[in-house]
């Protein structure tokens, strides 16, 4: 039983974490990771729902048909896509960064968000209005938006979408309160003129007159816009369809027939200087079909993300991402490293320290300029990397020589010192600097052209040794174990992990070395990587490393030149202020290629909760309410005049000029206009229509008193279902009546669910 409860608890905790967690996608595929210096688009050309669930597809339905909508975040075909690089940032910090170059055109964007309408989203065209789009829901990642305004003017298309918003219809002279988050906005419709201009007052502040399609910003960065104006007959108030919301985005493409991006994107009426849009569409005289909307964002300044930093830490306007998502740089993925060092001695010599394939650490004299002689080895002994021959014995006693089985990543390298020769027993002796052990090579005598010949076995190598019969018995060694010293072969030093110090014979006052990584070690590289550095002889018998490199990105900080290659080789040169002091060189060579670790993080939707409530005030209800100073006049209503029934103006609650309402009855006014004797006169887009009683149009209905009215909220008093938003009127209230029977049914259903959970727990407990 305890086991069942534990499983259930774990499931609940997991569900809770799934609800609140941020989705994180590491930017890589099973076969392609983010290499140093590689742009995002070369790894994944476009993120889809297969990478990020929030890029899900969905459907949009208009009166003209439905379409599937797909979402993508594209990184290919752009100039300034992010990449991992090693450099010096604007603050003179030298490190690895996720780098976003700056730019000034749409092609310099670092991503392209695409909304693709597979079958096309279609709207009829009425003058400049695309009314079929209005009210339709779109998504940007996991955030839902509503199209609140859609316009076409020639080849120009403009879409305004709103998140965290509500659309509503308010009669002239009435008010509503909208709560966005924790802020209240009381919206009062003061007047609606015959030219369809609207005067609004919000929280006591009157706005500039607004027409259809216009938007205003409110205190607290909220937005209000006029979607449509509905003119009615003289017996019913005119109405305005508004939207109120926390966030709106306006996309405008000046010519949907071309392939150009327009720098015309606004968020909450603030134009984005770094945002670009392209809307792909086709049109006929009567309808428009949109097939794609692409949005691009350009970094106006260079952005360098350090480890654990996010794009939004540096982006001047995070709203420009459109949705709640981010790009995060975690770090370089760090395999194990092995050091290759050049340590100076007395500013005139370098000792090399490295680990070979067998894991032995080798320390040997490498190069010297002591006494003005620039050569491999130290002051007294040479370091030999080129083979001698049976006629050229180039290794003297106490000299050092390199054995390398192959100048490739598979090679094994050893450095030995020629110690001595026992001419009685005819054995040569050597010291293996990696194991600090003695090696010997017994000689075969009676050679016609030399003292003797032997075989030296070190690690995995077998090398021929030729001994001269001259004084001190110099030797020649088969340095690559190929069968015999040929007088020409030069061997390299192969380090643990496959790094190759590509050596050449020394000539002149400088010595250039390549630290080579073979192409096969890379995930995608088409050639070997060569990190090149140069050791130079200096005046005063000193030595040092030139401050010039190739094949590696470098940066200078206090006391150091730091570098990182695309394979992931780290370089650190410790520099001094004195020209006669030799620098110390350190390479950290990785056992495997190093990759960058970058993530796409998607948070929860940022939609803000918004509610509304009716303010019981009206300029036509015949009572003193709201902020009126007289019945249906003053405050937000038309001004009160001393003579209200003889001023020659139809005002207050009059149904005609100086008659009706609280004035004498209008003898010539009937209960409905002559053109609609059996219903309501409805005007939309300048077209008059007669609606039968009970007809619902959008959020309106034709009431039995032959007046156009707004549909009622839940629990509002009602007589007929058509009056209610949910089209249900029971017990004289909008909404479904909760009967005892319905309560019992719900209790039975919940009990059944409880029993099901109980049996599942029992099942796991067994």
C-alpha positions in Angstrom: 0.0 0.0 0.0 2.8 2.4 0.9 4.3 1.7 -2.5 1.1 2.7 -4.2 1.0 6.0 -2.3 4.6 6.6 -3.2 4.0 6.1 -6.9 0.9 8.4 -6.7 2.9 11.1 -4.9 5.7 10.9 -7.4 3.2 11.2 -10.3 1.7 14.3 -8.6 5.1 15.9 -8.1 6.1 15.1 -11.7 2.8 16.6 -13.0 3.4 19.7 -10.9 7.0 20.1 -12.2 5.7 19.6 -15.8 3.2 22.4 -15.3 5.7 24.9 -13.9 8.9 23.9 -15.6 10.7 25.8 -18.4 11.2 23.7 -21.6 14.9 23.6 -22.4 16.3 22.3 -25.7 20.0 21.8 -26.1 21.0 23.0 -29.6 22.3 19.8 -31.1 21.1 16.7 -32.9 22.1 13.0 -32.3 24.6 13.3 -35.1 25.6 17.0 -35.1 26.7 19.1 -32.1 27.6 22.7 -31.9 31.3 23.0 -32.7 33.4 26.0 -31.7 33.1 28.6 -34.5 30.1 26.9 -36.0 26.9 28.9 -36.6 23.5 27.6 -35.3 22.2 27.2 -38.8 24.8 24.6 -39.7 23.6 22.4 -36.9 19.9 22.9 -37.1 18.5 25.0 -40.0 15.1 25.4 -38.3 13.6 24.6 -34.9 10.2 22.9 -35.2 7.6 21.2 -32.9 9.9 18.1 -33.0 12.5 20.1 -31.1 10.3 22.4 -29.0 6.8 21.3 -28.3 5.7 24.9 -27.9 6.2 25.3 -31.6 3.1 23.2 -32.1 0.9 23.4 -35.2 -2.8 24.4 -34.9 -5.8 25.3 -37.0 -7.5 28.6 -37.8 -11.0 28.7 -39.2 -12.5 31.7 -41.1 -15.7 32.0 -43.0 -13.7 31.3 -46.1 -12.2 28.0 -44.9 -9.6 26.5 -42.5 -5.8 26.3 -42.6 -3.2 24.4 -40.6 -0.6 26.8 -39.1 3.0 25.7 -38.5 5.7 27.5 -36.5 9.4 27.6 -37.1 12.4 29.4 -35.7 14.9 29.5 -38.5 18.7 30.1 -38.4 19.8 29.4 -41.9 20.3 31.9 -44.7 21.1 34.8 -42.3 24.4 36.7 -41.9 24.6 37.0 -38.1 23.4 33.7 -36.6 24.9 33.1 -33.2 28.0 30.9 -32.8 30.5 29.9 -30.0 33.7 31.8 -30.3 36.8 32.7 -28.3 37.5 36.4 -28.3 37.8 39.6 -26.4 34.5 41.3 -25.6 33.6 45.0 -25.2 34.6 44.9 -21.6 38.1 43.6 -22.5 37.3 40.1 -21.1 39.0 37.2 -22.9 36.9 34.0 -22.8 34.6 31.7 -24.8 31.3 33.3 -25.6 28.1 32.7 -27.5 28.4 35.6 -29.9 25.7 37.5 -31.7 27.2 39.9 -34.3 25.5 43.3 -34.8 23.9 44.3 -38.0 21.7 46.9 -39.8 19.5 45.0 -42.2 17.0 42.1 -42.2 19.7 39.8 -43.7 21.8 40.5 -40.5 19.1 39.0 -38.3 20.1 36.3 -35.8 16.8 34.4 -36.2 13.7 34.3 -38.4 10.4 33.3 -36.8 8.0 32.0 -39.4 4.2 31.4 -39.1 3.2 29.3 -42.1 -0.4 28.9 -43.2 -0.5 25.7 -45.2 -3.7 26.2 -47.1 -3.6 30.0 -46.6 -5.8 32.1 -44.3 -8.5 33.9 -46.3 -10.5 37.0 -45.6 -13.0 38.9 -47.6 -12.1 42.5 -48.4 -14.5 45.3 -47.4 -13.0 48.7 -48.3 -9.7 48.4 -46.3 -11.1 45.9 -43.7 -10.1 42.2 -43.5 -12.9 41.5 -41.0 -12.8 37.7 -41.4 -9.4 37.8 -39.6 -10.6 39.7 -36.7 -11.2 37.6 -33.6 -9.2 34.7 -34.9 -6.6 33.1 -32.6 -2.9 32.8 -33.5 0.0 31.5 -31.4 3.6 32.5 -31.1 5.2 29.5 -29.4 2.8 28.9 -26.4 1.4 32.4 -26.2 -2.1 32.9 -27.7 -2.9 36.1 -29.6 -6.1 37.4 -31.1 -6.2 39.3 -34.4 -7.9 42.5 -33.3 -7.3 44.7 -36.4 -6.6 43.6 -40.0 -6.3 46.0 -42.8 -5.4 46.0 -46.5 -4.6 49.2 -48.4 -3.5 48.5 -52.0 -0.6 46.0 -51.6 -0.1 47.0 -48.0 -1.2 44.5 -45.3 -1.4 45.3 -41.6 -2.1 42.8 -38.8 -2.5 43.8 -35.2 -2.6 40.9 -32.7 -3.2 41.1 -29.0 -2.2 38.9 -26.1 -3.9 39.1 -22.7 -6.8 41.1 -24.2 -10.5 41.1 -24.4 -12.9 42.3 -27.1 -16.1 43.9 -26.1 -19.0 46.0 -27.3 -20.0 49.0 -25.3 -23.1 51.2 -26.1 -22.6 54.9 -26.3 -22.9 56.6 -22.9 -22.0 53.5 -20.8 -18.9 52.3 -19.0 -17.1 49.1 -18.2 -14.2 48.3 -15.9 -11.5 46.0 -17.2 -8.9 44.5 -14.9 -5.5 43.7 -16.5 -3.4 41.9 -13.9 -4.0 44.0 -10.9 -4.8 47.3 -12.6 -8.3 48.6 -13.2 -9.3 50.6 -16.3 -12.7 52.2 -16.4 -13.6 52.8 -20.1 -16.5 55.2 -20.8 -17.9 55.7 -24.3 -18.7 59.4 -24.3 -20.0 59.9 -27.8 -20.1 58.1 -31.2 -20.5 60.5 -34.0 -22.1 60.0 -37.4 -18.7 59.8 -39.0 -17.9 56.8 -36.7 -15.4 58.7 -34.6 -15.4 57.8 -30.9 -14.7 59.8 -27.8 -13.5 57.7 -24.9 -12.6 58.4 -21.3 -10.3 56.0 -19.5 -9.9 56.3 -15.7 -11.1 59.9 -15.9 -8.8 60.9 -18.8 -10.4 61.7 -22.1 -8.5 60.3 -25.1 -8.1 61.9 -28.5 -11.0 61.0 -30.8 -10.4 57.5 -32.3 -11.6 55.9 -35.5 -11.8 52.3 -36.6 -8.4 50.6 -36.5 -6.8 53.2 -34.2 -5.0 52.3 -31.0 -4.1 54.3 -27.9 -1.7 53.5 -25.1 -3.0 53.7 -21.5 -1.2 54.3 -18.2 0.6 51.2 -17.2 1.4 50.3 -20.8 -2.0 48.8 -21.5 -3.6 49.2 -24.9 -7.1 50.1 -26.1 -8.2 50.0 -29.7 -11.3 50.6 -31.8 -12.2 47.5 -33.8 -15.5 48.6 -35.3 -18.3 51.2 -34.9 -21.9 50.1 -35.0 -24.4 52.8 -35.9 -28.0 52.1 -34.9 -31.3 53.8 -35.4 -32.6 56.7 -33.3 -34.2 54.5 -30.7 -31.1 52.5 -29.8 -27.6 53.7 -28.8 -24.7 53.4 -31.2 -22.1 51.0 -30.1 -18.3 50.6 -30.4 -16.4 47.3 -30.5 -13.2 47.8 -28.5 -10.3 45.6 -27.4 -8.4 46.2 -24.2 -5.2 44.4 -23.5 -1.8 44.2 -22.0 0.3 43.5 -25.2 -0.3 44.1 -28.9 2.0 43.5 -31.9 1.5 45.2 -35.2 3.0 43.8 -38.4 2.9 45.9 -41.5 4.2 44.9 -44.9 4.1 47.7 -47.4 4.0 45.3 -50.4 2.9 41.7 -49.8 3.7 40.9 -53.5 7.5 41.3 -53.2 10.1 39.3 -51.2 11.4 42.3 -49.2 11.3 42.7 -45.4 9.8 45.9 -44.0 11.1 47.6 -40.8 7.6 48.1 -39.6 6.9 46.1 -36.4 5.5 47.7 -33.3 4.9 46.4 -29.8 2.4 48.5 -27.8 2.7 51.2 -30.4 6.5 51.4 -29.9 8.2 50.7 -33.2 11.0 48.2 -33.1 14.2 49.6 -34.7 15.6 46.1 -34.9 12.5 44.2 -36.0 11.6 43.3 -39.6 8.5 41.6 -41.1 7.5 40.0 -44.4 3.9 38.9 -45.2 3.5 36.6 -48.2 0.0 36.9 -49.6 -2.1 36.8 -52.8 -5.3 38.7 -53.5 -8.3 39.1 -55.8 -10.6 42.1 -55.8 -12.7 40.5 -53.1 -10.4 38.4 -50.9 -6.9 38.1 -49.5 -5.0 34.9 -48.8 -2.0 35.1 -46.4 0.4 32.1 -46.7 3.4 33.2 -44.5 4.4 35.7 -41.9 8.2 36.0 -41.2 9.7 38.1 -38.4 13.4 38.8 -38.1 15.3 40.4 -35.2 18.7 42.1 -35.6 21.2 42.7 -32.8 22.0 46.4 -33.0 25.0 45.9 -30.7 27.4 43.0 -30.4 26.3 40.5 -27.8 28.7 38.2 -25.9 27.0 35.6 -23.7 29.4 34.3 -21.0 28.8 31.0 -19.4 25.4 30.6 -17.8 24.1 33.9 -19.3 21.0 34.4 -21.4 20.2 36.6 -24.4 17.7 38.5 -22.5 20.4 39.6 -20.0 21.7 41.8 -22.9 18.9 42.4 -25.3 17.8 46.0 -25.1 14.1 45.1 -25.6 13.2 41.6 -24.6 9.7 42.1 -26.0 11.3 42.0 -29.4 11.6 38.2 -29.1 7.7 38.3 -29.5 7.3 35.4 -27.1 8.6 34.1 -23.8 11.7 32.3 -25.0 15.4 32.8 -24.7 18.8 31.6 -25.9 21.2 30.5 -23.1 24.9 29.7 -23.2 25.8 27.0 -20.7 29.5 26.5 -21.3 32.0 24.5 -23.3 31.5 20.8 -22.8 34.8 19.8 -21.0 36.4 16.4 -21.7 39.6 15.6 -19.9 42.7 17.6 -20.9 46.4 16.8 -21.1 49.1 19.5 -20.8 51.8 20.2 -23.3 54.3 22.7 -21.7 57.4 24.6 -22.8 59.1 25.7 -19.6 61.9 28.2 -19.8 65.2 27.8 -18.0 67.4 30.8 -17.3 65.6 32.6 -20.2 67.8 30.8 -22.7 66.4 27.2 -22.9 63.0 25.4 -23.1 62.2 22.1 -21.6 59.2 20.2 -23.1 56.8 18.4 -20.9 54.0 16.2 -22.2 52.2 12.9 -21.8 52.6 10.2 -24.5 50.0 7.7 -25.7 51.0 5.2 -23.0 50.2 7.8 -20.3 53.9 8.4 -19.3 54.9 12.0 -18.6 58.0 12.9 -20.4 60.2 15.9 -19.6 63.2 16.6 -21.9 65.4 19.4 -23.1 63.8 20.9 -26.2 65.5 24.0 -27.6 68.3 26.4 -26.5 70.0 29.7 -27.4 72.6 29.4 -24.7 76.0 30.7 -25.7 74.5 32.1 -28.9 73.8 28.6 -30.4 70.2 28.2 -31.4 69.5 24.5 -31.6 67.3 21.6 -30.4 68.4 20.2 -27.1 70.1 22.0 -24.2 73.5 23.7 -23.8 75.5 20.5 -23.8 73.3 17.9 -25.5 71.3 17.8 -28.7 67.8 16.6 -29.3 67.6 14.5 -32.5 64.4 14.2 -34.5 66.0 13.3 -37.9 67.4 9.9 -38.6 71.1 9.4 -39.2 72.4 6.5 -41.3 75.1 3.8 -41.4 77.4 6.5 -42.8 76.1 9.4 -40.7 76.0 8.7 -37.0 74.3 11.9 -35.5 73.6 10.9 -31.9 76.5 11.3 -29.4 76.6 10.0 -25.9 74.3 11.9 -23.5 72.3 13.2 -26.5 68.5 12.9 -26.6 66.5 11.4 -29.5 62.7 11.0 -30.3 61.2 7.7 -31.2 57.7 7.9 -32.8 56.1 4.9 -34.4 53.9 7.0 -36.8 53.5 10.8 -37.4 49.7 10.4 -37.0 47.3 10.4 -34.1 47.9 6.7 -33.6 51.7 7.1 -33.2 53.5 6.3 -29.9 56.3 8.7 -28.9 59.2 8.1 -26.6 62.3 10.2 -25.8 65.5 8.5 -24.8 69.0 9.5 -23.8 72.0 7.6 -25.1 73.9 6.8 -22.0 76.8 4.5 -22.8 78.2 1.5 -24.6 79.8 -1.6 -23.0 82.5 -2.6 -25.5 83.3 -5.7 -23.6 79.7 -7.1 -23.5 78.8 -5.1 -26.7 75.7 -3.6 -25.3 74.4 -0.1 -25.7 72.4 1.5 -22.8 69.7 4.2 -22.9 67.4 5.9 -20.4 63.6 6.1 -21.2 62.6 9.5 -20.0 58.9 8.5 -19.8 59.4 5.6 -17.4 62.9 6.7 -16.1 64.0 3.2 -16.7 67.1 1.8 -18.5 66.9 0.2 -21.9 69.6 -1.8 -23.6 70.3 -3.0 -27.1 72.8 -5.9 -27.5 74.9 -5.5 -30.6 75.8 -7.8 -33.4 79.5 -7.3 -34.2 81.8 -7.7 -37.2 80.0 -5.2 -39.3 82.2 -4.1 -42.2 81.2 -0.4 -42.1 80.5 0.2 -38.4 81.2 -1.1 -34.9 77.9 -3.0 -34.6 74.2 -3.2 -35.0 71.4 -3.8 -32.4 67.7 -3.6 -31.8 66.1 -1.3 -29.2 62.7 -2.2 -27.8 60.7 0.6 -26.2 57.0 0.3 -25.4 55.4 -0.8 -28.6 58.4 0.1 -30.8 61.3 -1.8 -32.2 64.1 0.4 -33.6 67.4 -0.5 -35.3 70.5 1.0 -33.7 73.8 1.4 -35.7 77.0 2.0 -33.7 80.0 3.8 -35.3 83.5 2.5 -34.5 84.8 6.0 -34.1 85.7 7.6 -30.8 82.9 7.6 -28.2 80.9 5.4 -30.6 78.2 7.8 -31.9 75.0 6.1 -33.1 72.3 6.3 -35.7 68.8 5.2 -34.7 65.7 4.1 -36.8 63.5 6.8 -35.2 60.2 5.6 -36.7 60.9 1.9 -36.4 60.5 1.5 -40.2 63.4 -0.9 -40.6 66.6 1.2 -40.5 67.8 4.8 -40.3 67.6 6.4 -43.7 69.3 9.7 -43.1 66.2 11.8 -43.9 63.1 10.8 -41.9 62.0 13.5 -39.4 59.7 12.3 -36.6 57.0 14.2 -34.7 55.9 14.1 -31.1 52.5 12.5 -30.7 50.8 13.4 -27.3 48.1 11.7 -25.3 44.8 12.3 -27.0 46.2 12.5 -30.5 47.8 15.9 -30.6 50.8 16.0 -33.0 53.7 18.4 -32.5 54.7 18.6 -36.2 58.4 19.2 -36.0 60.9 20.3 -38.7 64.7 20.6 -38.7 65.9 23.8 -37.2 67.5 26.4 -39.5 67.9 30.1 -38.9 66.9 32.3 -35.9 63.3 31.1 -35.5 61.7 27.7 -35.1 58.0 27.3 -36.1 55.9 24.4 -34.8 52.4 23.2 -35.7 50.3 21.5 -33.1 48.2 19.4 -35.5 44.8 17.8 -35.0 43.9 15.5 -37.8 40.7 16.0 -39.7 39.3 12.6 -38.7 39.2 13.8 -35.1 36.6 16.4 -35.9 32.9 15.9 -36.3 32.7 17.8 -39.5 36.1 19.4 -40.4 37.3 19.1 -44.0 41.0 19.5 -43.2 43.6 19.2 -40.4 43.8 21.9 -37.8 47.2 23.5 -37.3 47.9 25.7 -34.4 51.1 27.4 -35.3 53.5 29.1 -32.9 57.1 30.3 -33.3 60.1 30.1 -30.9 62.8 32.8 -31.6 66.3 33.4 -30.6 66.8 36.8 -29.0 69.7 39.1 -28.2 71.8 38.4 -25.1 71.6 34.6 -25.8 67.9 34.6 -24.7 64.9 32.8 -26.1 61.2 33.4 -26.3 57.9 32.9 -28.1 56.7 35.3 -30.8 53.3 37.0 -30.2 51.9 35.8 -33.5 49.8 32.7 -34.0 47.7 31.0 -36.6 44.9 28.4 -36.4 43.8 29.7 -33.1 41.7 32.6 -31.7 43.6 34.6 -29.2 43.1 37.5 -26.8 45.5 39.3 -24.4 44.8 39.9 -20.8 47.1 41.0 -18.0 50.2 38.8 -18.1 48.7 36.3 -20.5 48.0 35.6 -24.1 45.0 33.2 -24.2 43.8 31.1 -27.1 41.3 28.5 -28.1 41.2 26.5 -31.3 38.1 25.2 -33.0 39.0 21.7 -31.9 39.1 22.9 -28.3 42.9 23.3 -27.7 43.4 25.9 -25.0 46.6 28.0 -25.1 48.0 30.1 -22.3 51.3 32.0 -22.8 52.5 33.6 -19.6 54.2 36.9 -20.6 56.5 39.2 -18.8 57.3 42.9 -19.2 61.1 42.4 -19.6 62.1 41.7 -23.2 64.9 39.3 -22.1 62.6 37.1 -20.1 61.3 34.0 -21.8 57.5 33.3 -21.9 56.0 30.1 -20.6 53.8 28.2 -23.0 51.0 25.9 -22.0 48.6 23.9 -24.2 45.7 22.0 -22.8 44.9 19.4 -25.3 41.5 17.7 -25.1 41.1 13.9 -25.3 38.0 14.6 -27.6 36.7 17.5 -29.6 35.2 20.2 -27.5 31.6 21.4 -28.3 29.6 24.4 -27.2 26.5 23.8 -25.0 23.7 26.3 -25.9 20.0 26.0 -25.0 16.7 27.3 -26.2 14.5 28.0 -23.1 10.8 28.4 -23.5 8.9 29.7 -20.4 5.2 29.7 -19.7 2.9 31.9 -21.6 3.1 35.5 -20.4 -0.6 36.2 -21.1 -2.0 38.5 -18.4 -5.4 37.7 -16.9 -8.1 40.2 -17.8 -11.6 40.5 -16.5 -14.5 43.0 -17.0 -17.5 44.2 -15.1 -20.4 46.4 -16.2 -20.6 49.9 -14.7 -24.2 50.7 -14.0 -24.3 54.0 -15.7 -26.1 55.2 -18.8 -26.9 58.5 -20.4 -30.2 57.2 -21.8 -31.7 55.2 -18.9 -33.8 58.0 -17.4 -32.2 57.9 -14.0 -29.5 59.8 -12.2 -26.5 57.4 -12.0 -22.8 57.2 -12.7 -21.1 60.6 -12.6 -24.1 62.4 -14.1 -25.0 65.8 -12.6 -28.5 65.6 -13.9 -30.7 62.8 -15.3 -28.8 61.4 -18.2 -26.7 64.6 -18.5 -23.5 66.0 -17.1 -20.3 64.2 -16.1 -19.5 61.6 -18.8 -22.9 62.3 -20.5 -23.8 65.4 -22.6 -23.8 68.6 -20.7 -27.0 69.5 -18.8 -28.9 72.5 -20.3 -31.5 74.6 -18.6 -34.0 74.0 -21.3 -33.9 70.4 -22.4 -37.1 70.1 -24.4 -36.9 73.2 -26.4 -33.2 73.5 -27.4 -33.7 72.3 -31.0 -31.3 69.4 -30.4 -32.1 65.7 -29.8 -30.2 65.0 -26.6 -30.4 63.4 -23.2 -33.0 60.6 -23.4 -35.1 62.2 -26.1 -36.3 59.9 -28.9 -36.7 62.9 -31.2 -35.9 66.5 -31.4 -37.2 68.0 -28.1 -39.6 65.1 -27.6 -39.8 61.6 -26.2 -38.2 60.3 -23.1 -38.6 62.9 -20.3 -39.9 65.4 -22.9 -43.5 65.4 -24.4 -44.2 62.3 -26.5 -43.3 62.5 -30.1 -46.5 62.1 -32.0 -44.8 61.2 -35.2 -42.3 58.6 -33.8 -43.3 55.0 -33.9 -41.9 52.1 -31.9 -39.6 51.2 -34.8 -38.3 53.0 -37.9 -40.5 52.6 -40.9 -37.8 50.6 -42.8 -37.8 47.9 -40.1 -41.4 47.5 -38.9 -40.8 43.9 -37.6 -37.3 44.0 -36.2 -34.1 46.0 -35.5 -32.3 48.4 -37.8 -28.6 47.3 -37.9 -25.8 49.2 -39.6 -22.5 47.5 -40.4 -19.9 48.8 -42.8 -22.4 51.6 -43.9 -25.0 48.9 -44.9 -28.4 49.0 -43.3 -30.0 45.6 -42.4 -33.3 44.6 -40.8 -32.7 41.9 -38.2 -35.7 39.7 -37.0 -36.2 39.8 -33.2 -34.0 37.3 -31.5 -31.2 37.4 -34.2 -27.7 37.3 -32.7 -24.9 39.1 -34.6 -21.5 38.7 -33.0 -21.9 40.0 -29.4 -25.2 41.7 -30.2 -28.8 40.7 -30.5 -32.1 42.2 -31.7 -34.4 42.5 -28.6 -38.2 42.4 -28.6 -38.4 46.2 -28.2 -36.7 46.3 -31.6 -33.4 47.7 -30.3 -29.9 46.3 -30.9 -28.4 45.4 -27.5 -25.2 43.7 -26.2 -25.4 40.1 -25.1 -25.5 39.7 -21.3 -22.9 38.1 -19.0 -23.4 35.0 -16.9 -26.1 35.4 -14.1 -27.5 38.6 -15.7 -31.4 38.8 -15.7 -32.9 37.5 -18.9 -36.2 36.4 -20.6 -34.8 34.7 -23.7 -31.7 32.7 -24.4 -30.7 34.9 -27.3 -30.0 37.7 -24.8 -27.1 35.7 -23.2 -23.6 35.3 -24.3 -23.8 31.5 -23.7 -27.2 31.4 -25.4 -28.8 29.8 -22.3 -31.4 31.5 -20.1 -32.8 29.4 -17.3 -34.8 30.6 -14.2 -34.6 34.2 -15.6 -30.8 34.2 -15.5 -28.1 33.7 -18.1 -26.5 30.4 -17.5 -27.5 26.8 -17.0 -29.5 26.1 -13.8 -27.6 23.8 -11.4 -30.3 21.4 -10.3 -30.1 18.8 -7.5 -30.1 16.1 -10.1 -27.1 17.7 -11.8 -25.3 17.9 -8.5 -26.0 14.3 -7.7 -24.7 13.2 -11.2 -21.4 15.2 -10.6 -21.0 13.6 -7.2 -21.4 10.1 -8.7 -18.8 10.9 -11.4 -16.3 12.2 -8.9 -16.9 9.2 -6.7 -16.2 6.9 -9.6 -12.9 8.7 -10.3 -12.0 8.3 -6.6 -12.7 4.6 -6.7 -10.6 4.2 -9.9 -7.6 5.9 -8.2 -8.1 3.6 -5.1 -8.0 0.5 -7.3 -4.9 1.8 -9.1 -3.1 2.3 -5.8 -4.1 -1.2 -4.7 -2.8 -2.6 -7.9 0.6 -0.9 -7.5 0.7 -2.0 -3.8 0.6 -5.6 -4.8 
